[in-house]
Amino acid sequence: MSKKVVITGGAGFIGSNYAYYYASQHPEDYIIVLDKLTYAGNRENLAILEKKAEAGTVKMRFVLADIADRDFIAAFFERERPDVVVNFAAETHVDRSIHDPDIFVRTNINGTHTLLEACRGMREIGKEVRYHQVSTDEVYGDLGTGSTNYFTEATPLAPNCPYAASKAAADLLVRSYFETYRMPVTISRCSNNYGPYQFPEKLIPYFFYLMANDKPVPVYGDGLNVRDWLYVLDHCRAIDLIVSGGRMGEVYNIGGHEERTNLDITKTLLKFFGKNEDLIFYVDDRVAHDRRYAMDPSKIEHELGWKPSVTFEEGIAKTFAWYEANREWSESLRAKMLERKHKVLSKEPQRVSR
């Protein structure tokens, strides 16, 4: 039986990859991508999928909307009556959350609550909506320097920046809707992703751009902050398994067992480009920069049979090939970023010399 699946934040990096993956795996289902198209949401990410929809080979459409708009979301659910909601919609950039935390609270917490209430409201017409929350390893906090431990699903939440705190709060809301209302919900927490359609501000696509143009590459602090990396399509596959077979009310950690320091990543990319390490320069560390994240994905491996299928070296090669083949996409998005930055700066009060 076919389903109607709503993918919120589906024009973003991971959300758009999931939309493509889901459409390829479940061609019988109808997909609605709902996105506000803020700085990280890009309609062009869905261009191929929308062309397939126009040709009738995929059942999909796009809706421009804000998940925190309670009236719109309520009316949307009443009209569409979805079977599944997968929530990728979120403000995600740590540096932005440090400078402007308000929008993170509105989107990540209030928006999640709005979606949960809309799902709960469907019960009034006898409709049970399956809800999945896409979260992050950053809700667990910092494993610290020299640690050998891993985050498990039982690790206490201890976020250290406004972004992580807003995601942790959203996770707790989702959990509460299972415990209080017995709603069919799950949560996944994933390590750092990379791959096609990633927003150019993020580390790997940003470094690709700098190195391809022989520009210096900045590294925060001493460069020894450790992250666990996962190719984005392995993440999409994990979410699909959780949505279809995960236990209700449960959290599933997703990780690639591919730990790298930021300095290691930088040197790997430089080697890939055939560039000299002289391009590296060090900048002041950012505020609340956690030292190490590392996930234990044993639960999803044992319960759902998931394991990463792409090594870091293979994933980097795939990612590089994609960016090489899609330079127009990258340049278009980078131009929009610069235009947006210019508009922001032009609104700031100008200093007058005296």
Number of C-alpha atoms within 10 A of each C-alpha: 4 10 13 18 23 27 25 26 28 31 31 28 22 24 28 28 22 25 24 18 15 19 18 11 12 14 14 14 17 19 24 21 23 23 25 21 16 13 13 20 20 21 16 16 21 22 12 11 20 19 13 14 15 13 10 10 13 21 20 23 16 17 14 12 17 19 27 19 15 17 11 13 20 18 12 15 17 15 9 12 19 22 18 21 22 25 23 25 26 28 22 17 15 20 16 14 20 16 9 13 17 12 16 25 22 18 22 27 22 21 23 26 20 19 23 21 15 21 27 17 17 18 12 9 9 8 14 18 23 19 22 27 25 20 24 21 27 27 23 24 23 20 17 14 12 8 12 9 13 14 20 20 19 8 11 11 18 14 21 17 20 23 27 26 23 27 28 23 19 23 25 14 17 24 22 15 18 16 12 8 10 13 22 20 26 25 26 23 24 24 25 21 20 24 24 21 25 24 23 18 14 12 16 22 21 15 21 22 19 15 21 14 9 13 12 15 20 18 18 16 16 13 18 16 19 22 22 22 24 26 26 24 22 20 27 20 18 24 27 18 16 23 22 11 11 20 15 19 18 15 24 25 23 31 29 25 19 19 21 19 17 20 19 15 19 24 17 16 20 21 12 15 14 11 14 12 15 9 16 16 12 13 13 10 12 12 11 15 16 19 18 24 24 30 25 18 23 18 16 21 16 10 14 16 11 20 19 19 14 16 15 19 12 12 19 19 14 16 22 20 13 14 19 13 11 13 12 11 13 18 13 11 18 16 11 12 17 11 12 13 11 11 11 10 11 10 8 8 7 8 6 5 4 3
